[in-house]
Amino acid sequence: MNNFNVCVARATHGNENDLGLLVHEYLDAQIPNQYYKLVANPRAMELDQRFVDSDLNRSFDGSGKGYEAERVEEIRELFQTEKFTHVVDIHTSPTTDSVIGVVPGECDSPETNLVIATMQQMKNIVMFKKESNPSSLVGAFGHGGIGIECPRYDLKAYAVIIGKGVVDLLKGVKPEQSQKLLYMIDGYVSLDVEIPGGSLRDFDEIPQIGGYGFVVCDIYKKAGFNHQGMRASTRREVSY
């Protein structure tokens, strides 16, 4: 076993709990009591809604309200007392069609790259610009933090993929040498930009937006989001 102290979080958004629950069940069967199981937003999970008073994954910069503001303080204290080496935060998305790593700039580090390398089926990663006051759960944690977005189908299969990656990380299984593309998010795509074909796969190159589209999809309009998606540019290849 590596001398790692890994936290696997689920239900940061309360209505995205199902995949994380399956991952926890997989890990409990494979490596019981060898990782920390975090239910980030239990009240929103019980209500089966994204959040209670404010989006927990946008609240670590101090902007949170009500229940989520309280959870921010509790989770920050947990990070300090448990001294985690890695935090893996599990999400699902209605637009994603593969396992995608999400890395806040504050987490850009060899520790996070090791998780990226260990997750063999995670071929693409997006990175947001580093912030002085990060708002996300893994951004607030820093080095060793990573979010993982998966589709909202085939949850059992994706749970095994993520769970096996965590097990390999803890057991010190040396990852295969494989290069993965990291895309730097550099802007949002306005609703008034018309994307030919409507719905496109993640990381398609789209001349109309001057870069690669990440979750550029009509579903964002239907769901009432402010943006069609995000614009990214290739930054580098990641390997470990």
LOPA-812471 format. One record per residue: x, y, z of N, C-alpha, C in turn; residue in one letter. Coordinates in Angstrom, 3 decimals. Example, Ala and Ser with C-alpha at 12.3 -4.5 7.8 and 13.67 -1.06 7.14 Angstrom:
% LOPA-812471
<<13.190; -5.690; 7.800>; <12.300; -4.500; 7.800>; <13.200; -3.300; 7.800>; "A">
<<12.850; -2.250; 7.080>; <13.670; -1.060; 7.140>; <12.900; 0.030; 7.870>; "S">
% end
This chain:
% LOPA-812471
<<0.829; -1.202; 0.000>; <0.000; 0.000; 0.000>; <0.870; 1.260; 0.000>; "M">
<<0.473; 2.236; -0.821>; <1.104; 3.542; -0.747>; <0.689; 4.238; 0.537>; "N">
<<1.482; 5.173; 0.951>; <1.152; 5.940; 2.144>; <0.259; 7.118; 1.765>; "N">
<<-0.866; 6.787; 1.135>; <-1.812; 7.799; 0.703>; <-3.037; 7.772; 1.611>; "F">
<<-3.631; 8.914; 1.771>; <-4.872; 9.061; 2.536>; <-5.886; 9.687; 1.579>; "N">
<<-6.706; 8.860; 0.981>; <-7.571; 9.278; -0.125>; <-9.001; 9.470; 0.358>; "V">
<<-9.573; 10.608; -0.001>; <-10.975; 10.898; 0.249>; <-11.731; 10.804; -1.070>; "C">
<<-12.798; 10.023; -1.098>; <-13.650; 9.913; -2.282>; <-14.997; 10.531; -1.929>; "V">
<<-15.334; 11.633; -2.598>; <-16.534; 12.388; -2.274>; <-17.646; 12.109; -3.275>; "A">
<<-18.858; 12.068; -2.761>; <-20.037; 11.960; -3.626>; <-21.079; 12.975; -3.153>; "R">
<<-22.077; 13.215; -4.009>; <-23.209; 14.092; -3.678>; <-22.777; 15.507; -3.332>; "A">
<<-21.704; 15.985; -3.939>; <-21.405; 17.415; -3.840>; <-22.579; 18.188; -4.423>; "T">
<<-23.130; 17.646; -5.512>; <-24.457; 18.041; -5.978>; <-25.402; 16.914; -5.591>; "H">
<<-26.401; 17.238; -4.798>; <-27.219; 16.204; -4.176>; <-27.944; 15.285; -5.131>; "G">
<<-28.243; 15.766; -6.341>; <-28.946; 14.931; -7.312>; <-27.996; 14.189; -8.253>; "N">
<<-26.711; 14.116; -7.876>; <-25.725; 13.343; -8.638>; <-25.103; 12.273; -7.745>; "E">
<<-25.909; 11.676; -6.906>; <-25.402; 10.765; -5.887>; <-25.208; 9.326; -6.364>; "N">
<<-25.986; 8.869; -7.334>; <-26.067; 7.435; -7.633>; <-24.723; 6.823; -8.028>; "D">
<<-23.981; 7.503; -8.897>; <-22.683; 6.963; -9.316>; <-21.720; 6.901; -8.136>; "L">
<<-21.646; 7.972; -7.359>; <-20.751; 7.987; -6.216>; <-21.077; 6.907; -5.205>; "G">
<<-22.360; 6.636; -5.008>; <-22.766; 5.566; -4.099>; <-22.249; 4.223; -4.591>; "L">
<<-22.356; 3.971; -5.885>; <-21.849; 2.717; -6.451>; <-20.330; 2.623; -6.307>; "L">
<<-19.638; 3.748; -6.460>; <-18.180; 3.744; -6.279>; <-17.844; 3.406; -4.830>; "V">
<<-18.537; 4.010; -3.895>; <-18.298; 3.714; -2.479>; <-18.562; 2.238; -2.179>; "H">
<<-19.622; 1.683; -2.754>; <-19.923; 0.268; -2.521>; <-18.820; -0.621; -3.102>; "E">
<<-18.312; -0.244; -4.271>; <-17.212; -1.004; -4.879>; <-15.975; -0.944; -3.986>; "Y">
<<-15.636; 0.235; -3.516>; <-14.449; 0.393; -2.678>; <-14.609; -0.306; -1.336>; "L">
<<-15.814; -0.269; -0.784>; <-16.053; -0.969; 0.485>; <-15.823; -2.469; 0.335>; "D">
<<-16.133; -3.002; -0.845>; <-15.924; -4.430; -1.087>; <-14.458; -4.750; -1.352>; "A">
<<-13.742; -3.814; -1.992>; <-12.361; -4.078; -2.401>; <-11.344; -3.690; -1.338>; "Q">
<<-11.530; -2.536; -0.747>; <-10.542; -2.011; 0.217>; <-11.267; -1.410; 1.423>; "I">
<<-11.997; -2.189; 2.167>; <-12.760; -1.644; 3.295>; <-11.855; -0.944; 4.310>; "P">
<<-12.323; 0.213; 4.763>; <-11.628; 0.986; 5.809>; <-10.257; 1.505; 5.373>; "N">
<<-10.023; 1.571; 4.083>; <-8.725; 2.047; 3.594>; <-8.837; 3.364; 2.830>; "Q">
<<-9.999; 3.979; 2.878>; <-10.181; 5.293; 2.258>; <-11.235; 6.031; 3.062>; "Y">
<<-11.366; 7.348; 2.834>; <-12.372; 8.132; 3.544>; <-13.566; 8.344; 2.623>; "Y">
<<-14.739; 8.029; 3.131>; <-15.978; 8.143; 2.366>; <-16.683; 9.440; 2.774>; "K">
<<-16.787; 10.379; 1.841>; <-17.410; 11.672; 2.135>; <-18.703; 11.837; 1.353>; "L">
<<-19.797; 12.064; 2.057>; <-21.047; 12.518; 1.440>; <-21.058; 14.032; 1.635>; "V">
<<-20.744; 14.753; 0.556>; <-20.447; 16.175; 0.696>; <-21.674; 17.000; 1.060>; "A">
<<-22.806; 16.703; 0.449>; <-24.009; 17.494; 0.709>; <-25.170; 16.558; 1.041>; "N">
<<-25.185; 15.998; 2.256>; <-26.180; 14.982; 2.594>; <-27.619; 15.492; 2.567>; "P">
<<-27.829; 16.744; 2.948>; <-29.204; 17.249; 2.971>; <-29.759; 17.381; 1.551>; "R">
<<-28.952; 17.906; 0.620>; <-29.399; 17.994; -0.776>; <-29.595; 16.608; -1.365>; "A">
<<-28.748; 15.661; -0.960>; <-28.899; 14.276; -1.419>; <-30.247; 13.709; -0.977>; "M">
<<-30.605; 13.931; 0.279>; <-31.882; 13.435; 0.785>; <-33.061; 14.064; 0.054>; "E">
<<-32.911; 15.322; -0.348>; <-33.971; 16.025; -1.071>; <-33.937; 15.729; -2.564>; "L">
<<-32.868; 15.047; -3.026>; <-32.654; 14.757; -4.439>; <-32.707; 16.030; -5.285>; "D">
<<-31.983; 17.043; -4.816>; <-31.868; 18.275; -5.580>; <-30.408; 18.742; -5.559>; "Q">
<<-30.073; 19.610; -6.467>; <-28.675; 19.993; -6.666>; <-28.069; 20.603; -5.408>; "R">
<<-28.800; 21.454; -4.738>; <-28.330; 22.059; -3.500>; <-29.535; 22.493; -2.679>; "F">
<<-29.272; 22.985; -1.476>; <-30.342; 23.455; -0.587>; <-30.474; 24.977; -0.697>; "V">
<<-29.393; 25.692; -0.353>; <-29.430; 27.153; -0.377>; <-28.489; 27.766; -1.411>; "D">
<<-27.397; 27.093; -1.715>; <-26.458; 27.583; -2.734>; <-25.619; 26.406; -3.211>; "S">
<<-25.105; 26.498; -4.413>; <-24.328; 25.413; -5.003>; <-23.062; 25.190; -4.172>; "D">
<<-22.961; 24.022; -3.531>; <-21.807; 23.739; -2.673>; <-20.500; 23.828; -3.449>; "L">
<<-20.509; 23.385; -4.705>; <-19.286; 23.373; -5.501>; <-18.931; 24.746; -6.059>; "N">
<<-19.657; 25.775; -5.655>; <-19.325; 27.165; -5.985>; <-19.234; 28.011; -4.718>; "R">
<<-19.188; 27.349; -3.563>; <-19.334; 28.070; -2.293>; <-18.069; 28.162; -1.461>; "S">
<<-16.973; 27.541; -1.900>; <-15.759; 27.528; -1.080>; <-14.996; 28.849; -1.134>; "F">
<<-15.477; 29.792; -1.941>; <-14.862; 31.123; -1.970>; <-15.512; 32.080; -0.983>; "D">
<<-16.410; 31.554; -0.153>; <-17.074; 32.393; 0.844>; <-18.418; 32.922; 0.411>; "G">
<<-18.852; 32.588; -0.795>; <-20.118; 33.109; -1.317>; <-21.316; 32.235; -0.968>; "S">
<<-21.077; 31.109; -0.311>; <-22.156; 30.188; -0.002>; <-23.156; 30.768; 0.989>; "G">
<<-24.357; 30.213; 0.948>; <-25.417; 30.676; 1.836>; <-25.998; 29.501; 2.613>; "K">
<<-26.518; 29.784; 3.789>; <-27.282; 28.819; 4.549>; <-26.559; 27.511; 4.801>; "G">
<<-27.236; 26.423; 4.471>; <-26.718; 25.087; 4.765>; <-25.370; 24.839; 4.103>; "Y">
<<-25.237; 25.220; 2.816>; <-23.974; 24.967; 2.116>; <-22.818; 25.748; 2.722>; "E">
<<-23.064; 26.949; 3.229>; <-22.003; 27.701; 3.895>; <-21.513; 26.947; 5.137>; "A">
<<-22.434; 26.303; 5.851>; <-22.049; 25.494; 7.001>; <-21.231; 24.281; 6.565>; "E">
<<-21.636; 23.647; 5.467>; <-20.911; 22.467; 4.986>; <-19.498; 22.834; 4.533>; "R">
<<-19.338; 24.008; 3.952>; <-17.999; 24.456; 3.556>; <-17.075; 24.450; 4.765>; "V">
<<-17.517; 25.005; 5.862>; <-16.680; 25.072; 7.056>; <-16.392; 23.679; 7.602>; "E">
<<-17.386; 22.800; 7.581>; <-17.188; 21.441; 8.075>; <-16.200; 20.673; 7.207>; "E">
<<-16.304; 20.847; 5.886>; <-15.405; 20.130; 4.974>; <-13.991; 20.693; 5.060>; "I">
<<-13.862; 21.995; 5.190>; <-12.525; 22.592; 5.377>; <-11.853; 22.031; 6.630>; "R">
<<-12.597; 21.918; 7.697>; <-12.049; 21.369; 8.936>; <-11.657; 19.909; 8.747>; "E">
<<-12.470; 19.180; 7.987>; <-12.160; 17.784; 7.683>; <-10.843; 17.673; 6.928>; "L">
<<-10.646; 18.529; 5.929>; <-9.390; 18.520; 5.177>; <-8.200; 18.726; 6.107>; "F">
<<-8.349; 19.616; 7.060>; <-7.242; 19.941; 7.960>; <-6.958; 18.815; 8.948>; "Q">
<<-8.013; 18.235; 9.503>; <-7.815; 17.219; 10.545>; <-7.420; 15.865; 9.976>; "T">
<<-7.972; 15.490; 8.823>; <-7.696; 14.172; 8.243>; <-6.413; 14.145; 7.422>; "E">
<<-5.951; 15.316; 6.982>; <-4.700; 15.431; 6.222>; <-4.690; 14.489; 5.007>; "K">
<<-5.703; 14.625; 4.172>; <-5.789; 13.826; 2.954>; <-4.631; 14.152; 2.008>; "F">
<<-4.183; 13.155; 1.282>; <-3.215; 13.384; 0.208>; <-3.915; 13.585; -1.126>; "T">
<<-5.117; 13.015; -1.267>; <-5.881; 13.121; -2.510>; <-7.364; 13.233; -2.191>; "H">
<<-8.065; 14.011; -2.993>; <-9.526; 14.075; -2.926>; <-10.068; 13.871; -4.325>; "V">
<<-10.932; 12.870; -4.480>; <-11.574; 12.560; -5.755>; <-13.062; 12.845; -5.599>; "V">
<<-13.557; 13.806; -6.352>; <-14.944; 14.259; -6.235>; <-15.721; 13.781; -7.454>; "D">
<<-16.765; 12.978; -7.240>; <-17.452; 12.285; -8.334>; <-18.738; 13.012; -8.716>; "I">
<<-18.874; 13.286; -10.017>; <-20.045; 13.966; -10.568>; <-20.567; 13.207; -11.785>; "H">
<<-21.796; 13.535; -12.177>; <-22.329; 13.071; -13.459>; <-22.848; 14.277; -14.223>; "T">
<<-22.886; 14.137; -15.539>; <-23.302; 15.243; -16.399>; <-24.240; 14.731; -17.481>; "S">
<<-25.255; 15.508; -17.846>; <-26.149; 15.088; -18.928>; <-25.527; 15.216; -20.311>; "P">
<<-24.355; 15.846; -20.407>; <-23.748; 16.058; -21.717>; <-22.485; 15.240; -21.960>; "T">
<<-21.848; 14.788; -20.904>; <-20.585; 14.066; -21.040>; <-20.823; 12.646; -21.552>; "T">
<<-19.946; 12.184; -22.450>; <-20.099; 10.828; -22.985>; <-18.870; 9.961; -22.708>; "D">
<<-18.045; 10.359; -21.742>; <-16.874; 9.560; -21.365>; <-16.436; 9.992; -19.975>; "S">
<<-15.396; 9.333; -19.464>; <-14.832; 9.730; -18.166>; <-13.924; 10.934; -18.390>; "V">
<<-14.236; 12.040; -17.757>; <-13.485; 13.274; -17.964>; <-13.002; 13.804; -16.620>; "I">
<<-11.709; 14.077; -16.530>; <-11.158; 14.681; -15.334>; <-11.346; 16.183; -15.373>; "G">
<<-11.669; 16.765; -14.249>; <-11.818; 18.215; -14.133>; <-10.836; 18.690; -13.059>; "V">
<<-9.895; 19.515; -13.472>; <-8.803; 19.928; -12.585>; <-8.797; 21.447; -12.440>; "V">
<<-9.202; 21.970; -11.289>; <-8.990; 23.399; -11.052>; <-7.499; 23.705; -11.088>; "P">
<<-7.147; 24.891; -11.528>; <-5.739; 25.249; -11.624>; <-4.987; 25.108; -10.322>; "G">
<<-5.681; 25.249; -9.191>; <-5.059; 25.128; -7.878>; <-4.580; 23.695; -7.615>; "E">
<<-5.095; 22.732; -8.375>; <-4.764; 21.315; -8.154>; <-3.702; 20.808; -9.124>; "C">
<<-3.224; 21.656; -10.002>; <-2.249; 21.250; -11.017>; <-0.953; 20.838; -10.328>; "D">
<<-0.665; 19.526; -10.291>; <0.461; 19.041; -9.505>; <0.783; 17.603; -9.876>; "S">
<<1.969; 17.111; -9.518>; <2.283; 15.697; -9.731>; <1.309; 14.766; -9.009>; "P">
<<0.821; 15.181; -7.840>; <-0.121; 14.342; -7.109>; <-1.406; 14.121; -7.910>; "E">
<<-1.908; 15.185; -8.516>; <-3.111; 15.059; -9.336>; <-2.803; 14.306; -10.623>; "T">
<<-1.627; 14.542; -11.195>; <-1.251; 13.822; -12.408>; <-1.193; 12.317; -12.184>; "N">
<<-0.841; 11.901; -10.975>; <-0.810; 10.471; -10.675>; <-2.213; 9.872; -10.733>; "L">
<<-3.205; 10.607; -10.224>; <-4.588; 10.124; -10.324>; <-5.010; 10.057; -11.786>; "V">
<<-4.660; 11.071; -12.557>; <-4.988; 11.088; -13.982>; <-4.395; 9.873; -14.674>; "I">
<<-3.134; 9.573; -14.366>; <-2.469; 8.437; -15.004>; <-3.088; 7.110; -14.580>; "A">
<<-3.492; 7.012; -13.310>; <-4.030; 5.760; -12.797>; <-5.392; 5.444; -13.389>; "T">
<<-6.188; 6.480; -13.660>; <-7.497; 6.277; -14.290>; <-7.286; 6.043; -15.782>; "M">
<<-7.069; 4.783; -16.161>; <-6.655; 4.472; -17.522>; <-7.682; 4.865; -18.579>; "Q">
<<-8.960; 4.831; -18.250>; <-9.973; 5.149; -19.244>; <-10.352; 6.623; -19.258>; "Q">
<<-9.665; 7.425; -18.482>; <-9.877; 8.870; -18.509>; <-8.857; 9.473; -19.472>; "M">
<<-9.268; 9.703; -20.699>; <-8.337; 10.136; -21.736>; <-8.257; 11.645; -21.897>; "K">
<<-9.287; 12.355; -21.447>; <-9.311; 13.802; -21.606>; <-9.535; 14.480; -20.265>; "N">
<<-8.884; 15.617; -20.096>; <-8.960; 16.367; -18.849>; <-9.170; 17.836; -19.199>; "I">
<<-9.987; 18.509; -18.412>; <-10.129; 19.956; -18.573>; <-9.573; 20.630; -17.335>; "V">
<<-8.949; 21.777; -17.550>; <-8.394; 22.530; -16.428>; <-8.921; 23.955; -16.478>; "M">
<<-9.342; 24.434; -15.321>; <-9.775; 25.822; -15.197>; <-8.611; 26.677; -14.700>; "F">
<<-8.689; 27.945; -14.969>; <-7.618; 28.847; -14.551>; <-7.515; 28.882; -13.026>; "K">
<<-6.289; 29.010; -12.574>; <-6.040; 29.073; -11.129>; <-6.658; 30.331; -10.549>; "K">
<<-7.293; 30.182; -9.389>; <-7.916; 31.313; -8.712>; <-7.248; 31.544; -7.358>; "E">
<<-7.214; 32.790; -6.943>; <-6.655; 33.087; -5.620>; <-7.593; 32.626; -4.516>; "S">
<<-8.880; 32.550; -4.817>; <-9.877; 32.130; -3.836>; <-10.803; 31.110; -4.504>; "N">
<<-10.375; 29.854; -4.617>; <-11.141; 28.863; -5.370>; <-12.515; 28.601; -4.769>; "P">
<<-13.477; 28.324; -5.650>; <-14.858; 28.140; -5.205>; <-15.276; 26.677; -5.130>; "S">
<<-14.529; 25.779; -5.775>; <-14.943; 24.376; -5.824>; <-14.354; 23.570; -4.674>; "S">
<<-14.923; 22.415; -4.425>; <-14.463; 21.548; -3.340>; <-13.025; 21.106; -3.555>; "L">
<<-12.708; 20.587; -4.734>; <-11.337; 20.112; -4.953>; <-10.375; 21.278; -5.122>; "V">
<<-10.857; 22.400; -5.666>; <-10.000; 23.574; -5.766>; <-9.580; 24.067; -4.397>; "G">
<<-10.503; 24.026; -3.444>; <-10.189; 24.434; -2.077>; <-9.207; 23.470; -1.425>; "A">
<<-9.247; 22.191; -1.828>; <-8.302; 21.220; -1.278>; <-6.899; 21.452; -1.833>; "F">
<<-6.788; 21.673; -3.156>; <-5.492; 21.952; -3.767>; <-4.825; 20.717; -4.333>; "G">
<<-3.491; 20.636; -4.232>; <-2.717; 19.554; -4.851>; <-3.254; 18.192; -4.441>; "H">
<<-3.486; 17.349; -5.446>; <-4.051; 16.029; -5.192>; <-5.552; 15.974; -5.362>; "G">
<<-6.163; 17.117; -5.668>; <-7.607; 17.150; -5.867>; <-7.982; 16.997; -7.326>; "G">
<<-9.067; 16.283; -7.592>; <-9.563; 16.140; -8.957>; <-11.057; 15.844; -8.918>; "I">
<<-11.790; 16.454; -9.842>; <-13.185; 16.108; -10.057>; <-13.284; 15.160; -11.233>; "G">
<<-14.257; 14.283; -11.205>; <-14.463; 13.350; -12.309>; <-15.911; 13.444; -12.761>; "I">
<<-16.106; 13.742; -14.049>; <-17.443; 13.790; -14.645>; <-17.655; 12.520; -15.466>; "E">
<<-18.818; 11.905; -15.293>; <-19.185; 10.709; -16.055>; <-20.585; 10.878; -16.616>; "C">
<<-20.936; 10.103; -17.645>; <-22.304; 10.149; -18.161>; <-23.314; 9.644; -17.137>; "P">
<<-24.554; 9.914; -17.398>; <-25.627; 9.467; -16.508>; <-26.258; 8.164; -16.998>; "R">
<<-25.441; 7.326; -17.564>; <-25.875; 5.995; -17.978>; <-24.735; 5.021; -17.693>; "Y">
<<-25.039; 3.724; -17.740>; <-24.027; 2.688; -17.457>; <-23.273; 2.980; -16.161>; "D">
<<-24.010; 3.347; -15.133>; <-23.368; 3.785; -13.886>; <-22.529; 2.686; -13.251>; "L">
<<-22.987; 1.440; -13.317>; <-22.221; 0.353; -12.702>; <-20.863; 0.193; -13.375>; "K">
<<-20.847; 0.319; -14.693>; <-19.582; 0.186; -15.426>; <-18.633; 1.328; -15.075>; "A">
<<-19.150; 2.553; -14.999>; <-18.291; 3.691; -14.663>; <-17.840; 3.626; -13.212>; "Y">
<<-18.676; 3.078; -12.343>; <-18.271; 2.925; -10.944>; <-17.074; 2.001; -10.822>; "A">
<<-17.044; 0.936; -11.615>; <-15.908; 0.018; -11.598>; <-14.656; 0.722; -12.118>; "V">
<<-14.796; 1.504; -13.186>; <-13.649; 2.220; -13.744>; <-13.032; 3.150; -12.701>; "I">
<<-13.877; 3.952; -12.056>; <-13.371; 4.897; -11.056>; <-12.848; 4.153; -9.831>; "I">
<<-13.627; 3.170; -9.362>; <-13.214; 2.410; -8.183>; <-11.894; 1.708; -8.383>; "G">
<<-11.716; 1.096; -9.548>; <-10.453; 0.403; -9.829>; <-9.288; 1.396; -9.842>; "K">
<<-9.521; 2.593; -10.367>; <-8.467; 3.598; -10.360>; <-8.048; 3.977; -8.952>; "G">
<<-9.028; 4.127; -8.047>; <-8.708; 4.457; -6.659>; <-7.964; 3.308; -5.991>; "V">
<<-8.409; 2.077; -6.236>; <-7.733; 0.905; -5.666>; <-6.294; 0.834; -6.154>; "V">
<<-6.081; 1.032; -7.440>; <-4.722; 0.989; -7.989>; <-3.855; 2.085; -7.391>; "D">
<<-4.449; 3.257; -7.197>; <-3.711; 4.361; -6.590>; <-3.242; 3.976; -5.186>; "L">
<<-4.144; 3.421; -4.391>; <-3.810; 3.059; -3.013>; <-2.841; 1.882; -2.940>; "L">
<<-2.952; 0.962; -3.886>; <-2.071; -0.203; -3.880>; <-0.723; 0.065; -4.531>; "K">
<<-0.583; 1.236; -5.112>; <0.687; 1.573; -5.742>; <0.919; 0.874; -7.054>; "G">
<<-0.168; 0.489; -7.736>; <-0.030; -0.135; -9.052>; <0.523; 0.897; -10.022>; "V">
<<1.622; 0.580; -10.634>; <2.245; 1.526; -11.550>; <1.408; 1.669; -12.807>; "K">
<<0.946; 2.886; -13.117>; <0.115; 3.064; -14.311>; <0.914; 2.872; -15.583>; "P">
<<0.222; 2.434; -16.610>; <0.868; 2.329; -17.918>; <1.225; 3.731; -18.399>; "E">
<<2.276; 3.817; -19.165>; <2.654; 5.099; -19.728>; <1.674; 5.451; -20.842>; "Q">
<<0.859; 6.415; -20.606>; <-0.109; 6.807; -21.620>; <-0.300; 8.313; -21.567>; "S">
<<-0.291; 8.938; -22.712>; <-0.469; 10.381; -22.769>; <-1.949; 10.719; -22.864>; "Q">
<<-2.325; 11.763; -22.173>; <-3.706; 12.188; -22.167>; <-3.754; 13.688; -22.428>; "K">
<<-4.768; 14.120; -23.134>; <-4.856; 15.521; -23.497>; <-5.510; 16.335; -22.392>; "L">
<<-4.864; 17.432; -22.046>; <-5.408; 18.361; -21.079>; <-5.817; 19.631; -21.820>; "L">
<<-7.055; 20.041; -21.626>; <-7.585; 21.235; -22.280>; <-7.777; 22.333; -21.250>; "Y">
<<-7.318; 23.520; -21.583>; <-7.446; 24.659; -20.683>; <-8.705; 25.436; -21.028>; "M">
<<-9.621; 25.566; -20.080>; <-10.832; 26.349; -20.298>; <-10.454; 27.828; -20.327>; "I">
<<-10.788; 28.499; -21.423>; <-10.393; 29.910; -21.520>; <-11.582; 30.826; -21.803>; "D">
<<-12.781; 30.320; -21.733>; <-13.925; 31.203; -21.920>; <-15.216; 30.439; -22.070>; "G">
<<-16.311; 31.165; -22.017>; <-17.626; 30.573; -22.164>; <-18.198; 30.879; -23.540>; "Y">
<<-19.070; 30.011; -23.980>; <-19.711; 30.175; -25.273>; <-21.072; 30.808; -25.040>; "V">
<<-21.282; 31.961; -25.595>; <-22.523; 32.687; -25.395>; <-23.693; 31.966; -26.051>; "S">
<<-24.871; 32.201; -25.525>; <-26.069; 31.581; -26.087>; <-26.352; 32.034; -27.516>; "L">
<<-25.825; 33.205; -27.900>; <-26.135; 33.687; -29.240>; <-25.193; 33.123; -30.306>; "D">
<<-24.259; 32.262; -29.896>; <-23.387; 31.602; -30.866>; <-24.089; 30.347; -31.373>; "V">
<<-24.323; 30.292; -32.665>; <-24.992; 29.134; -33.243>; <-23.949; 28.088; -33.639>; "E">
<<-24.047; 26.918; -33.046>; <-23.115; 25.834; -33.335>; <-23.757; 24.901; -34.350>; "I">
<<-23.164; 24.726; -35.529>; <-23.752; 23.832; -36.532>; <-23.955; 22.428; -35.975>; "P">
<<-25.101; 21.881; -36.241>; <-25.371; 20.521; -35.784>; <-25.968; 20.461; -34.399>; "G">
<<-26.007; 21.590; -33.692>; <-26.668; 21.636; -32.395>; <-25.847; 21.013; -31.293>; "G">
<<-25.820; 19.695; -31.235>; <-25.154; 19.000; -30.143>; <-23.894; 18.322; -30.659>; "S">
<<-22.758; 18.610; -30.037>; <-21.481; 18.073; -30.486>; <-20.804; 17.324; -29.351>; "L">
<<-19.900; 16.438; -29.707>; <-19.157; 15.689; -28.705>; <-18.157; 16.602; -28.005>; "R">
<<-17.825; 16.224; -26.763>; <-16.812; 16.972; -26.038>; <-15.511; 17.021; -26.829>; "D">
<<-14.862; 18.179; -26.797>; <-13.531; 18.374; -27.371>; <-13.509; 18.389; -28.895>; "F">
<<-14.660; 18.504; -29.551>; <-14.651; 18.770; -30.985>; <-14.067; 20.163; -31.212>; "D">
<<-13.287; 20.300; -32.285>; <-12.777; 21.614; -32.641>; <-13.870; 22.369; -33.385>; "E">
<<-14.187; 23.578; -32.901>; <-15.308; 24.344; -33.439>; <-14.799; 25.722; -33.867>; "I">
<<-14.632; 25.946; -35.168>; <-14.095; 27.238; -35.641>; <-14.911; 28.432; -35.153>; "P">
<<-16.225; 28.250; -35.009>; <-17.091; 29.366; -34.620>; <-16.750; 29.923; -33.236>; "Q">
<<-16.154; 29.108; -32.392>; <-15.835; 29.590; -31.043>; <-14.332; 29.743; -30.834>; "I">
<<-13.557; 29.445; -31.875>; <-12.114; 29.653; -31.799>; <-11.393; 28.709; -30.884>; "G">
<<-11.860; 27.477; -30.807>; <-11.203; 26.504; -29.945>; <-11.963; 25.199; -29.918>; "G">
<<-11.760; 24.460; -28.859>; <-12.424; 23.175; -28.680>; <-13.629; 23.359; -27.768>; "Y">
<<-14.726; 22.724; -28.119>; <-15.928; 22.846; -27.316>; <-15.992; 21.781; -26.241>; "G">
<<-16.252; 22.195; -25.021>; <-16.466; 21.254; -23.936>; <-17.913; 21.379; -23.500>; "F">
<<-18.636; 20.288; -23.535>; <-20.078; 20.250; -23.266>; <-20.810; 21.412; -23.938>; "V">
<<-20.561; 21.572; -25.231>; <-21.309; 22.538; -26.025>; <-22.532; 21.807; -26.549>; "V">
<<-23.673; 22.095; -25.990>; <-24.816; 21.235; -26.254>; <-26.116; 21.986; -26.018>; "C">
<<-27.123; 21.671; -26.823>; <-28.421; 22.333; -26.683>; <-29.057; 22.100; -25.328>; "D">
<<-28.684; 21.024; -24.652>; <-29.311; 20.717; -23.382>; <-29.098; 21.833; -22.375>; "I">
<<-28.033; 22.598; -22.535>; <-27.803; 23.710; -21.622>; <-28.881; 24.778; -21.779>; "Y">
<<-29.326; 24.985; -23.020>; <-30.425; 25.926; -23.220>; <-31.695; 25.404; -22.562>; "K">
<<-31.979; 24.127; -22.779>; <-33.210; 23.539; -22.255>; <-33.216; 23.544; -20.736>; "K">
<<-32.042; 23.400; -20.130>; <-31.953; 23.346; -18.679>; <-31.887; 24.731; -18.043>; "A">
<<-31.882; 25.770; -18.878>; <-31.865; 27.118; -18.345>; <-30.510; 27.617; -17.921>; "G">
<<-29.430; 27.018; -18.448>; <-28.089; 27.492; -18.125>; <-27.827; 28.814; -18.833>; "F">
<<-26.851; 29.557; -18.334>; <-26.528; 30.841; -18.929>; <-25.653; 30.716; -20.161>; "N">
<<-25.034; 29.553; -20.348>; <-24.101; 29.377; -21.454>; <-24.405; 28.088; -22.198>; "H">
<<-24.052; 28.064; -23.474>; <-24.137; 26.818; -24.226>; <-23.077; 25.838; -23.773>; "Q">
<<-21.978; 26.346; -23.314>; <-20.883; 25.466; -22.925>; <-19.622; 26.264; -22.669>; "G">
<<-18.492; 25.612; -22.810>; <-17.217; 26.263; -22.528>; <-16.264; 26.085; -23.700>; "M">
<<-15.404; 27.049; -23.890>; <-14.398; 27.003; -24.948>; <-13.068; 26.631; -24.319>; "R">
<<-12.362; 25.710; -24.951>; <-11.080; 25.254; -24.415>; <-10.033; 25.251; -25.511>; "A">
<<-8.783; 25.328; -25.103>; <-7.668; 25.194; -26.030>; <-6.711; 24.144; -25.476>; "S">
<<-6.068; 23.389; -26.350>; <-5.125; 22.378; -25.887>; <-3.960; 23.048; -25.179>; "T">
<<-3.635; 22.548; -24.020>; <-2.526; 23.135; -23.270>; <-1.305; 22.223; -23.301>; "R">
<<-1.491; 20.970; -23.006>; <-0.337; 20.070; -22.980>; <-0.809; 18.624; -22.915>; "R">
<<0.108; 17.730; -23.106>; <-0.133; 16.306; -22.902>; <0.335; 15.934; -21.500>; "E">
<<-0.466; 15.117; -20.834>; <-0.161; 14.736; -19.456>; <0.209; 13.268; -19.413>; "V">
<<1.292; 12.956; -18.769>; <1.679; 11.564; -18.541>; <2.389; 11.500; -17.199>; "S">
<<2.546; 10.299; -16.694>; <3.197; 10.160; -15.389>; <4.330; 9.154; -15.504>; "Y">
% end
